[in-house]
């Protein structure tokens, strides 16, 4: 039996929330001395949290753009692995101590989820005619890409943590 759009929406948002909860739990489980330690290219866990908050803000703006039939602004900054844009997001969103960063990530994610919940299920998955280099951009695909990225970063934090033990 095929899932309805409403069921797919619910599953996507649930996975989005659970994936974020898992990475925040993994980050919080690190000892405070490890929070500023670079472990991922040039990033520490604090940088990674700033990255998450930045993408929440970007994806909120992007979802609104897609629903309006427009290409999200962040595509103008696309380069290899989004390196330049990610560096910008980290610089913009990294502030305060670990607790403040976690609160920022929780807040930005909550705003995005609350917005997603207002979108009718059909529109979440609907092709609005938005393309980037031939790739169909939908609100659902934005969130699916975020979930995929966060799962990768979660595994990286776990690997970092396990290497510390």
N, C-alpha and C positions, 0 to 999 in steps of 0.2 A: 504494500500500500504506500503510495506516495505521500510525502509530508506536505502539509499545507504551508503557504508562505508564512503564516503566523507561527507555526511550529518551527520552521527554519529560523525565523527571526529570534524566537525564544532560545533555541539551541545556540545560535551564534552569540547572542548577548551573554548567555550563561557561560560559554567557553571563554569569552572575552574577560568576564569578571573573575572566573576561577583561575585563569592563566595569570592575570595581574596579581591576584591574591598569593599565588604560589611564588612568584618572583619576589614580592615584598617580604614574604615569610623567609625565603632563603637569604635575602639581603639582611634582614633583621637578625638572623641567626649567626651572622659573622661577628667575630669579636671586634670591638671598637677600633683596635689597632689595625685591623684589616680594611676598614672602611675607606681610607685614603690611599691604600696601596694600589698602585697601577698593576692591573692583571690582564687587561684586555686592550692590547695595542697601547694607546695613550690614556686609557680610561681606568678610573677606580670605580668602586661600587657607587660612590656619590655621583660621579659623572654619569654612570649608567642610569641612575634615578633621574637626573636632570634630563637626560635623553628621553626617558619615558614621558616625563611631564611635557616636554617640548612637542613630542609627537601627539600627545593627547590634544594639545591646543591646535596643532597643525591639522589633525584629523577632524576636529570639530569644524574648523573653517573649511576644510576640504569637503566634508559631507554636505555642508550648506551650498558650496559651489556646485557640486555634482547635482544636487537636487534642482539647482537653477540651470542645469545644462551647461555648466562652465567647467573648464579644466582647473583643478586646484592649483593655487599659486605656487605651492612648493615644487611642482614639476619644473618650474623655471630654474631651479637650483640642482637638478639631477646631474650627478656625476657618479664615478665608480663607488658603489656601496653607499651612496649619499654622504660621502665623507665631509664635504664642505658644509652641507646643510646640517648634518649631525653636530659638527663642531660649533656651528652657530647656535643650535638649540642648547647644547651643553653650556655654552657661555651665557646665554640668556637666562637659563633656568637653574643653574647651580648657585645656590645661595644658602646661607645658614648652616646649621649643623645637621647631623643625620636625621634627627627627629623632624626638623623643619622640612627637609627634603622629602621625607616619607609623607608628611602631611600635604605637601604640595602635590605629590604624585596621586595621593588618594583623592584630593580635591579636584584635580584636573581630570582624572579618570571618571569620577562621579559626574562631573558636568557633561562629559562626552556620553556616558551611558544614559543619563537622563534625557539628553537630546535624541539619542538613538531610539529610545523608548517612545518618543513622540512621533516618529516616522511610521506611517502606515507600512505594514509588512511588504506589500507589493512594491512600494517605492524603494525600499531598502535594497532590493535585488534588481530593480528595473533598469534597463538600459536607457540612459538619458541622452545617448548619442555622444558621450564624452569619450575621447580617445587620447592616448599618449603613445606615440610611435606604434600605432596599430593595436595597442592593448586597450580593451574595453574597461573603462573606469566606472565602477558602481560604488555606492556607499558600502555595500556588503564586502566588496573586494578590498576596500581600504581597511576594514576591520579584520578581514581574514589575513591580510598581509601583516597587520600589527600583531595578531595572535601568533603567527608564525615566527616573527622577529622576537617576541617576548619569550617564546618557548626556547629559542636558541640561546638567548641571554640567560634564561633560567639555568639551562644546562651548563653554561659557562661559569655562572656563580657557584653552582654545586661542585664543578670540577676544581675551581679555585679553593673553595672551602675544604674539599677533601685533600687537596695538596697541602693545606696548612696543618692538617692533623697528622 
